[in-house]
Amino acid sequence: MPLTNQEMEAKLAALEDRVGLLTATVDTLETRWDQKGQEWADWSLLLHVLTEVIDRQLERDRGKTPGASPA
C-alpha cells in the first residue's frame, strides 16, 4: 500500500532530524579530535623542552664533577 503525502512528509522530516543529529555528532567528534590533537602537541612540546633542560643541566653537572676534563 503506497504512503500518503502526509506520511511521506512525516518520514522525510524524521529522516532530516536524524541527519541533523548525525551531523551534530560528527561535528562534536571532530572538535574533540582537534582538542586531543592540540593536547598531544602541547604535551609533546613540553616533553621536548623538559628534555632540553635536563640535557643542558646534565652537561653542566658533568663539567662540575671533580676530575672531569673540561669540554
PyMOL Python script that loads the backbone (N, CA, C, O; Angstrom):
from pymol import cmd

cmd.read_pdbstr("""\
ATOM      1  N   MET A   1       0.849  -1.169   0.000  1.00  0.00           N
ATOM      2  CA  MET A   1       0.000   0.000   0.000  1.00  0.00           C
ATOM      3  C   MET A   1       0.903   1.244   0.000  1.00  0.00           C
ATOM      4  O   MET A   1       1.751   1.389   0.881  1.00  0.00           O
ATOM      5  N   PRO A   2       0.730   2.122  -0.961  1.00  0.00           N
ATOM      6  CA  PRO A   2       1.571   3.327  -1.043  1.00  0.00           C
ATOM      7  C   PRO A   2       1.278   4.294   0.111  1.00  0.00           C
ATOM      8  O   PRO A   2       0.174   4.342   0.653  1.00  0.00           O
ATOM      9  N   LEU A   3       2.317   5.059   0.459  1.00  0.00           N
ATOM     10  CA  LEU A   3       2.182   6.039   1.537  1.00  0.00           C
ATOM     11  C   LEU A   3       1.496   7.297   1.029  1.00  0.00           C
ATOM     12  O   LEU A   3       1.625   7.669  -0.137  1.00  0.00           O
ATOM     13  N   THR A   4       0.774   7.938   1.919  1.00  0.00           N
ATOM     14  CA  THR A   4       0.143   9.210   1.563  1.00  0.00           C
ATOM     15  C   THR A   4       1.203  10.308   1.606  1.00  0.00           C
ATOM     16  O   THR A   4       2.299  10.118   2.134  1.00  0.00           O
ATOM     17  N   ASN A   5       0.853  11.448   1.045  1.00  0.00           N
ATOM     18  CA  ASN A   5       1.774  12.594   1.072  1.00  0.00           C
ATOM     19  C   ASN A   5       2.141  12.964   2.501  1.00  0.00           C
ATOM     20  O   ASN A   5       3.297  13.262   2.797  1.00  0.00           O
ATOM     21  N   GLN A   6       1.166  12.941   3.368  1.00  0.00           N
ATOM     22  CA  GLN A   6       1.392  13.306   4.770  1.00  0.00           C
ATOM     23  C   GLN A   6       2.361  12.321   5.439  1.00  0.00           C
ATOM     24  O   GLN A   6       3.244  12.729   6.193  1.00  0.00           O
ATOM     25  N   GLU A   7       2.191  11.026   5.158  1.00  0.00           N
ATOM     26  CA  GLU A   7       3.087  10.016   5.723  1.00  0.00           C
ATOM     27  C   GLU A   7       4.509  10.168   5.173  1.00  0.00           C
ATOM     28  O   GLU A   7       5.490  10.033   5.904  1.00  0.00           O
ATOM     29  N   MET A   8       4.596  10.449   3.883  1.00  0.00           N
ATOM     30  CA  MET A   8       5.908  10.653   3.256  1.00  0.00           C
ATOM     31  C   MET A   8       6.604  11.870   3.858  1.00  0.00           C
ATOM     32  O   MET A   8       7.801  11.825   4.141  1.00  0.00           O
ATOM     33  N   GLU A   9       5.859  12.953   4.053  1.00  0.00           N
ATOM     34  CA  GLU A   9       6.435  14.164   4.640  1.00  0.00           C
ATOM     35  C   GLU A   9       6.894  13.910   6.076  1.00  0.00           C
ATOM     36  O   GLU A   9       7.930  14.423   6.499  1.00  0.00           O
ATOM     37  N   ALA A  10       6.125  13.121   6.820  1.00  0.00           N
ATOM     38  CA  ALA A  10       6.498  12.788   8.198  1.00  0.00           C
ATOM     39  C   ALA A  10       7.780  11.958   8.217  1.00  0.00           C
ATOM     40  O   ALA A  10       8.666  12.196   9.037  1.00  0.00           O
ATOM     41  N   LYS A  11       7.875  10.988   7.314  1.00  0.00           N
ATOM     42  CA  LYS A  11       9.088  10.168   7.236  1.00  0.00           C
ATOM     43  C   LYS A  11      10.286  11.013   6.811  1.00  0.00           C
ATOM     44  O   LYS A  11      11.388  10.838   7.333  1.00  0.00           O
ATOM     45  N   LEU A  12      10.075  11.923   5.872  1.00  0.00           N
ATOM     46  CA  LEU A  12      11.151  12.802   5.420  1.00  0.00           C
ATOM     47  C   LEU A  12      11.611  13.717   6.558  1.00  0.00           C
ATOM     48  O   LEU A  12      12.811  13.930   6.734  1.00  0.00           O
ATOM     49  N   ALA A  13      10.678  14.249   7.320  1.00  0.00           N
ATOM     50  CA  ALA A  13      11.027  15.110   8.452  1.00  0.00           C
ATOM     51  C   ALA A  13      11.819  14.322   9.498  1.00  0.00           C
ATOM     52  O   ALA A  13      12.791  14.831  10.056  1.00  0.00           O
ATOM     53  N   ALA A  14      11.406  13.086   9.762  1.00  0.00           N
ATOM     54  CA  ALA A  14      12.123  12.242  10.726  1.00  0.00           C
ATOM     55  C   ALA A  14      13.535  11.945  10.221  1.00  0.00           C
ATOM     56  O   ALA A  14      14.493  11.951  10.993  1.00  0.00           O
ATOM     57  N   LEU A  15      13.652  11.688   8.931  1.00  0.00           N
ATOM     58  CA  LEU A  15      14.959  11.422   8.342  1.00  0.00           C
ATOM     59  C   LEU A  15      15.852  12.660   8.418  1.00  0.00           C
ATOM     60  O   LEU A  15      17.041  12.553   8.717  1.00  0.00           O
ATOM     61  N   GLU A  16      15.285  13.825   8.149  1.00  0.00           N
ATOM     62  CA  GLU A  16      16.048  15.077   8.245  1.00  0.00           C
ATOM     63  C   GLU A  16      16.523  15.313   9.681  1.00  0.00           C
ATOM     64  O   GLU A  16      17.636  15.791   9.898  1.00  0.00           O
ATOM     65  N   ASP A  17      15.676  14.978  10.659  1.00  0.00           N
ATOM     66  CA  ASP A  17      16.071  15.105  12.068  1.00  0.00           C
ATOM     67  C   ASP A  17      17.256  14.192  12.383  1.00  0.00           C
ATOM     68  O   ASP A  17      18.199  14.595  13.063  1.00  0.00           O
ATOM     69  N   ARG A  18      17.194  12.966  11.882  1.00  0.00           N
ATOM     70  CA  ARG A  18      18.291  12.015  12.118  1.00  0.00           C
ATOM     71  C   ARG A  18      19.586  12.494  11.466  1.00  0.00           C
ATOM     72  O   ARG A  18      20.662  12.389  12.054  1.00  0.00           O
ATOM     73  N   VAL A  19      19.474  13.016  10.255  1.00  0.00           N
ATOM     74  CA  VAL A  19      20.655  13.546   9.572  1.00  0.00           C
ATOM     75  C   VAL A  19      21.229  14.719  10.368  1.00  0.00           C
ATOM     76  O   VAL A  19      22.447  14.848  10.499  1.00  0.00           O
ATOM     77  N   GLY A  20      20.357  15.565  10.892  1.00  0.00           N
ATOM     78  CA  GLY A  20      20.811  16.684  11.717  1.00  0.00           C
ATOM     79  C   GLY A  20      21.545  16.213  12.963  1.00  0.00           C
ATOM     80  O   GLY A  20      22.578  16.774  13.328  1.00  0.00           O
ATOM     81  N   LEU A  21      21.015  15.183  13.616  1.00  0.00           N
ATOM     82  CA  LEU A  21      21.676  14.625  14.803  1.00  0.00           C
ATOM     83  C   LEU A  21      23.029  14.014  14.448  1.00  0.00           C
ATOM     84  O   LEU A  21      24.006  14.193  15.176  1.00  0.00           O
ATOM     85  N   LEU A  22      23.083  13.298  13.335  1.00  0.00           N
ATOM     86  CA  LEU A  22      24.351  12.711  12.903  1.00  0.00           C
ATOM     87  C   LEU A  22      25.375  13.790  12.576  1.00  0.00           C
ATOM     88  O   LEU A  22      26.551  13.656  12.912  1.00  0.00           O
ATOM     89  N   THR A  23      24.933  14.849  11.926  1.00  0.00           N
ATOM     90  CA  THR A  23      25.832  15.957  11.595  1.00  0.00           C
ATOM     91  C   THR A  23      26.373  16.602  12.866  1.00  0.00           C
ATOM     92  O   THR A  23      27.564  16.898  12.957  1.00  0.00           O
ATOM     93  N   ALA A  24      25.505  16.818  13.840  1.00  0.00           N
ATOM     94  CA  ALA A  24      25.934  17.407  15.111  1.00  0.00           C
ATOM     95  C   ALA A  24      26.920  16.486  15.829  1.00  0.00           C
ATOM     96  O   ALA A  24      27.892  16.955  16.419  1.00  0.00           O
ATOM     97  N   THR A  25      26.671  15.183  15.780  1.00  0.00           N
ATOM     98  CA  THR A  25      27.574  14.217  16.410  1.00  0.00           C
ATOM     99  C   THR A  25      28.942  14.233  15.747  1.00  0.00           C
ATOM    100  O   THR A  25      29.968  14.228  16.428  1.00  0.00           O
ATOM    101  N   VAL A  26      28.958  14.254  14.424  1.00  0.00           N
ATOM    102  CA  VAL A  26      30.228  14.302  13.692  1.00  0.00           C
ATOM    103  C   VAL A  26      30.975  15.593  14.017  1.00  0.00           C
ATOM    104  O   VAL A  26      32.188  15.567  14.229  1.00  0.00           O
ATOM    105  N   ASP A  27      30.273  16.709  14.057  1.00  0.00           N
ATOM    106  CA  ASP A  27      30.911  17.987  14.402  1.00  0.00           C
ATOM    107  C   ASP A  27      31.535  17.930  15.798  1.00  0.00           C
ATOM    108  O   ASP A  27      32.653  18.400  16.006  1.00  0.00           O
ATOM    109  N   THR A  28      30.805  17.351  16.747  1.00  0.00           N
ATOM    110  CA  THR A  28      31.314  17.224  18.114  1.00  0.00           C
ATOM    111  C   THR A  28      32.555  16.343  18.150  1.00  0.00           C
ATOM    112  O   THR A  28      33.538  16.670  18.815  1.00  0.00           O
ATOM    113  N   LEU A  29      32.506  15.227  17.433  1.00  0.00           N
ATOM    114  CA  LEU A  29      33.661  14.329  17.397  1.00  0.00           C
ATOM    115  C   LEU A  29      34.869  15.002  16.752  1.00  0.00           C
ATOM    116  O   LEU A  29      35.996  14.829  17.215  1.00  0.00           O
ATOM    117  N   GLU A  30      34.641  15.766  15.688  1.00  0.00           N
ATOM    118  CA  GLU A  30      35.741  16.486  15.042  1.00  0.00           C
ATOM    119  C   GLU A  30      36.357  17.505  15.999  1.00  0.00           C
ATOM    120  O   GLU A  30      37.577  17.658  16.052  1.00  0.00           O
ATOM    121  N   THR A  31      35.509  18.195  16.749  1.00  0.00           N
ATOM    122  CA  THR A  31      36.002  19.176  17.717  1.00  0.00           C
ATOM    123  C   THR A  31      36.834  18.488  18.793  1.00  0.00           C
ATOM    124  O   THR A  31      37.913  18.960  19.150  1.00  0.00           O
ATOM    125  N   ARG A  32      36.330  17.379  19.303  1.00  0.00           N
ATOM    126  CA  ARG A  32      37.076  16.632  20.333  1.00  0.00           C
ATOM    127  C   ARG A  32      38.401  16.120  19.775  1.00  0.00           C
ATOM    128  O   ARG A  32      39.425  16.165  20.458  1.00  0.00           O
ATOM    129  N   TRP A  33      38.382  15.636  18.544  1.00  0.00           N
ATOM    130  CA  TRP A  33      39.603  15.140  17.905  1.00  0.00           C
ATOM    131  C   TRP A  33      40.630  16.265  17.796  1.00  0.00           C
ATOM    132  O   TRP A  33      41.810  16.068  18.087  1.00  0.00           O
ATOM    133  N   ASP A  34      40.171  17.448  17.375  1.00  0.00           N
ATOM    134  CA  ASP A  34      41.065  18.606  17.272  1.00  0.00           C
ATOM    135  C   ASP A  34      41.637  18.976  18.637  1.00  0.00           C
ATOM    136  O   ASP A  34      42.819  19.298  18.754  1.00  0.00           O
ATOM    137  N   GLN A  35      40.791  18.928  19.672  1.00  0.00           N
ATOM    138  CA  GLN A  35      41.254  19.252  21.026  1.00  0.00           C
ATOM    139  C   GLN A  35      42.300  18.249  21.496  1.00  0.00           C
ATOM    140  O   GLN A  35      43.313  18.629  22.084  1.00  0.00           O
ATOM    141  N   LYS A  36      42.055  16.978  21.239  1.00  0.00           N
ATOM    142  CA  LYS A  36      43.018  15.942  21.634  1.00  0.00           C
ATOM    143  C   LYS A  36      44.323  16.135  20.875  1.00  0.00           C
ATOM    144  O   LYS A  36      45.405  15.984  21.441  1.00  0.00           O
ATOM    145  N   GLY A  37      44.219  16.467  19.592  1.00  0.00           N
ATOM    146  CA  GLY A  37      45.429  16.721  18.809  1.00  0.00           C
ATOM    147  C   GLY A  37      46.222  17.874  19.382  1.00  0.00           C
ATOM    148  O   GLY A  37      47.450  17.814  19.446  1.00  0.00           O
ATOM    149  N   GLN A  38      45.536  18.923  19.800  1.00  0.00           N
ATOM    150  CA  GLN A  38      46.215  20.072  20.404  1.00  0.00           C
ATOM    151  C   GLN A  38      46.841  19.685  21.739  1.00  0.00           C
ATOM    152  O   GLN A  38      47.950  20.115  22.057  1.00  0.00           O
ATOM    153  N   GLU A  39      46.124  18.868  22.525  1.00  0.00           N
ATOM    154  CA  GLU A  39      46.682  18.409  23.801  1.00  0.00           C
ATOM    155  C   GLU A  39      47.963  17.610  23.567  1.00  0.00           C
ATOM    156  O   GLU A  39      48.952  17.788  24.278  1.00  0.00           O
ATOM    157  N   TRP A  40      47.938  16.724  22.562  1.00  0.00           N
ATOM    158  CA  TRP A  40      49.130  15.933  22.262  1.00  0.00           C
ATOM    159  C   TRP A  40      50.269  16.834  21.821  1.00  0.00           C
ATOM    160  O   TRP A  40      51.418  16.611  22.204  1.00  0.00           O
ATOM    161  N   ALA A  41      49.968  17.843  21.025  1.00  0.00           N
ATOM    162  CA  ALA A  41      51.006  18.777  20.580  1.00  0.00           C
ATOM    163  C   ALA A  41      51.583  19.531  21.775  1.00  0.00           C
ATOM    164  O   ALA A  41      52.795  19.726  21.860  1.00  0.00           O
ATOM    165  N   ASP A  42      50.723  19.953  22.695  1.00  0.00           N
ATOM    166  CA  ASP A  42      51.183  20.662  23.894  1.00  0.00           C
ATOM    167  C   ASP A  42      52.083  19.770  24.745  1.00  0.00           C
ATOM    168  O   ASP A  42      53.145  20.203  25.193  1.00  0.00           O
ATOM    169  N   TRP A  43      51.660  18.527  24.968  1.00  0.00           N
ATOM    170  CA  TRP A  43      52.466  17.601  25.769  1.00  0.00           C
ATOM    171  C   TRP A  43      53.785  17.291  25.076  1.00  0.00           C
ATOM    172  O   TRP A  43      54.823  17.182  25.729  1.00  0.00           O
ATOM    173  N   SER A  44      53.746  17.149  23.765  1.00  0.00           N
ATOM    174  CA  SER A  44      54.964  16.866  23.013  1.00  0.00           C
ATOM    175  C   SER A  44      55.955  18.015  23.141  1.00  0.00           C
ATOM    176  O   SER A  44      57.148  17.791  23.342  1.00  0.00           O
ATOM    177  N   LEU A  45      55.462  19.240  23.025  1.00  0.00           N
ATOM    178  CA  LEU A  45      56.324  20.410  23.172  1.00  0.00           C
ATOM    179  C   LEU A  45      56.898  20.474  24.586  1.00  0.00           C
ATOM    180  O   LEU A  45      58.089  20.733  24.762  1.00  0.00           O
ATOM    181  N   LEU A  46      56.063  20.242  25.581  1.00  0.00           N
ATOM    182  CA  LEU A  46      56.526  20.258  26.969  1.00  0.00           C
ATOM    183  C   LEU A  46      57.611  19.203  27.187  1.00  0.00           C
ATOM    184  O   LEU A  46      58.630  19.484  27.817  1.00  0.00           O
ATOM    185  N   LEU A  47      57.400  18.007  26.674  1.00  0.00           N
ATOM    186  CA  LEU A  47      58.386  16.943  26.807  1.00  0.00           C
ATOM    187  C   LEU A  47      59.700  17.331  26.129  1.00  0.00           C
ATOM    188  O   LEU A  47      60.778  17.085  26.669  1.00  0.00           O
ATOM    189  N   HIS A  48      59.605  17.933  24.956  1.00  0.00           N
ATOM    190  CA  HIS A  48      60.801  18.377  24.237  1.00  0.00           C
ATOM    191  C   HIS A  48      61.574  19.415  25.056  1.00  0.00           C
ATOM    192  O   HIS A  48      62.794  19.319  25.193  1.00  0.00           O
ATOM    193  N   VAL A  49      60.869  20.393  25.593  1.00  0.00           N
ATOM    194  CA  VAL A  49      61.512  21.444  26.386  1.00  0.00           C
ATOM    195  C   VAL A  49      62.152  20.848  27.640  1.00  0.00           C
ATOM    196  O   VAL A  49      63.291  21.178  27.971  1.00  0.00           O
ATOM    197  N   LEU A  50      61.433  19.979  28.333  1.00  0.00           N
ATOM    198  CA  LEU A  50      61.986  19.354  29.536  1.00  0.00           C
ATOM    199  C   LEU A  50      63.226  18.523  29.212  1.00  0.00           C
ATOM    200  O   LEU A  50      64.194  18.529  29.973  1.00  0.00           O
ATOM    201  N   THR A  51      63.199  17.821  28.104  1.00  0.00           N
ATOM    202  CA  THR A  51      64.363  17.037  27.684  1.00  0.00           C
ATOM    203  C   THR A  51      65.562  17.937  27.444  1.00  0.00           C
ATOM    204  O   THR A  51      66.677  17.620  27.859  1.00  0.00           O
ATOM    205  N   GLU A  52      65.331  19.064  26.772  1.00  0.00           N
ATOM    206  CA  GLU A  52      66.420  20.016  26.528  1.00  0.00           C
ATOM    207  C   GLU A  52      66.978  20.561  27.844  1.00  0.00           C
ATOM    208  O   GLU A  52      68.194  20.649  28.014  1.00  0.00           O
ATOM    209  N   VAL A  53      66.103  20.921  28.760  1.00  0.00           N
ATOM    210  CA  VAL A  53      66.541  21.465  30.051  1.00  0.00           C
ATOM    211  C   VAL A  53      67.355  20.420  30.816  1.00  0.00           C
ATOM    212  O   VAL A  53      68.414  20.731  31.361  1.00  0.00           O
ATOM    213  N   ILE A  54      66.864  19.199  30.854  1.00  0.00           N
ATOM    214  CA  ILE A  54      67.578  18.132  31.564  1.00  0.00           C
ATOM    215  C   ILE A  54      68.931  17.868  30.912  1.00  0.00           C
ATOM    216  O   ILE A  54      69.934  17.726  31.611  1.00  0.00           O
ATOM    217  N   ASP A  55      68.970  17.802  29.578  1.00  0.00           N
ATOM    218  CA  ASP A  55      70.243  17.578  28.880  1.00  0.00           C
ATOM    219  C   ASP A  55      71.251  18.678  29.191  1.00  0.00           C
ATOM    220  O   ASP A  55      72.421  18.393  29.447  1.00  0.00           O
ATOM    221  N   ARG A  56      70.814  19.913  29.171  1.00  0.00           N
ATOM    222  CA  ARG A  56      71.727  21.027  29.474  1.00  0.00           C
ATOM    223  C   ARG A  56      72.216  20.970  30.918  1.00  0.00           C
ATOM    224  O   ARG A  56      73.386  21.231  31.196  1.00  0.00           O
ATOM    225  N   GLN A  57      71.313  20.627  31.832  1.00  0.00           N
ATOM    226  CA  GLN A  57      71.710  20.530  33.238  1.00  0.00           C
ATOM    227  C   GLN A  57      72.716  19.400  33.427  1.00  0.00           C
ATOM    228  O   GLN A  57      73.681  19.549  34.178  1.00  0.00           O
ATOM    229  N   LEU A  58      72.502  18.287  32.762  1.00  0.00           N
ATOM    230  CA  LEU A  58      73.446  17.171  32.858  1.00  0.00           C
ATOM    231  C   LEU A  58      74.813  17.565  32.308  1.00  0.00           C
ATOM    232  O   LEU A  58      75.839  17.199  32.881  1.00  0.00           O
ATOM    233  N   GLU A  59      74.835  18.308  31.202  1.00  0.00           N
ATOM    234  CA  GLU A  59      76.104  18.775  30.638  1.00  0.00           C
ATOM    235  C   GLU A  59      76.816  19.696  31.625  1.00  0.00           C
ATOM    236  O   GLU A  59      78.029  19.588  31.806  1.00  0.00           O
ATOM    237  N   ARG A  60      76.080  20.595  32.260  1.00  0.00           N
ATOM    238  CA  ARG A  60      76.671  21.493  33.263  1.00  0.00           C
ATOM    239  C   ARG A  60      77.209  20.698  34.450  1.00  0.00           C
ATOM    240  O   ARG A  60      78.306  20.961  34.942  1.00  0.00           O
ATOM    241  N   ASP A  61      76.424  19.724  34.903  1.00  0.00           N
ATOM    242  CA  ASP A  61      76.839  18.919  36.051  1.00  0.00           C
ATOM    243  C   ASP A  61      78.086  18.103  35.732  1.00  0.00           C
ATOM    244  O   ASP A  61      78.936  17.919  36.603  1.00  0.00           O
ATOM    245  N   ARG A  62      78.210  17.615  34.516  1.00  0.00           N
ATOM    246  CA  ARG A  62      79.405  16.869  34.121  1.00  0.00           C
ATOM    247  C   ARG A  62      80.639  17.763  34.191  1.00  0.00           C
ATOM    248  O   ARG A  62      81.719  17.310  34.569  1.00  0.00           O
ATOM    249  N   GLY A  63      80.475  19.027  33.828  1.00  0.00           N
ATOM    250  CA  GLY A  63      81.584  19.969  33.875  1.00  0.00           C
ATOM    251  C   GLY A  63      82.004  20.299  35.295  1.00  0.00           C
ATOM    252  O   GLY A  63      83.146  20.699  35.522  1.00  0.00           O
ATOM    253  N   LYS A  64      81.103  20.139  36.257  1.00  0.00           N
ATOM    254  CA  LYS A  64      81.400  20.462  37.662  1.00  0.00           C
ATOM    255  C   LYS A  64      81.953  19.264  38.427  1.00  0.00           C
ATOM    256  O   LYS A  64      82.426  19.421  39.553  1.00  0.00           O
ATOM    257  N   THR A  65      81.904  18.084  37.843  1.00  0.00           N
ATOM    258  CA  THR A  65      82.361  16.882  38.531  1.00  0.00           C
ATOM    259  C   THR A  65      83.873  16.935  38.723  1.00  0.00           C
ATOM    260  O   THR A  65      84.603  17.191  37.766  1.00  0.00           O
ATOM    261  N   PRO A  66      84.359  16.696  39.949  1.00  0.00           N
ATOM    262  CA  PRO A  66      85.812  16.706  40.181  1.00  0.00           C
ATOM    263  C   PRO A  66      86.504  15.656  39.318  1.00  0.00           C
ATOM    264  O   PRO A  66      86.041  14.520  39.215  1.00  0.00           O
ATOM    265  N   GLY A  67      87.598  16.041  38.711  1.00  0.00           N
ATOM    266  CA  GLY A  67      88.366  15.132  37.873  1.00  0.00           C
ATOM    267  C   GLY A  67      87.868  15.046  36.446  1.00  0.00           C
ATOM    268  O   GLY A  67      88.495  14.390  35.614  1.00  0.00           O
ATOM    269  N   ALA A  68      86.771  15.686  36.148  1.00  0.00           N
ATOM    270  CA  ALA A  68      86.251  15.662  34.777  1.00  0.00           C
ATOM    271  C   ALA A  68      87.037  16.639  33.937  1.00  0.00           C
ATOM    272  O   ALA A  68      87.399  17.725  34.391  1.00  0.00           O
ATOM    273  N   SER A  69      87.293  16.245  32.716  1.00  0.00           N
ATOM    274  CA  SER A  69      88.026  17.153  31.836  1.00  0.00           C
ATOM    275  C   SER A  69      87.066  18.173  31.258  1.00  0.00           C
ATOM    276  O   SER A  69      85.963  17.809  30.850  1.00  0.00           O
ATOM    277  N   PRO A  70      87.457  19.455  31.208  1.00  0.00           N
ATOM    278  CA  PRO A  70      86.556  20.478  30.659  1.00  0.00           C
ATOM    279  C   PRO A  70      86.335  20.271  29.173  1.00  0.00           C
ATOM    280  O   PRO A  70      87.243  19.857  28.453  1.00  0.00           O
ATOM    281  N   ALA A  71      85.145  20.556  28.725  1.00  0.00           N
ATOM    282  CA  ALA A  71      84.809  20.367  27.306  1.00  0.00           C
ATOM    283  C   ALA A  71      85.171  21.576  26.495  1.00  0.00           C
ATOM    284  O   ALA A  71      84.958  21.593  25.283  1.00  0.00           O
TER     285      ALA A  71
END
""", "prot")
cmd.dss("prot")
cmd.show_as("cartoon", "prot")
cmd.util.cbc("prot")
cmd.orient("prot")
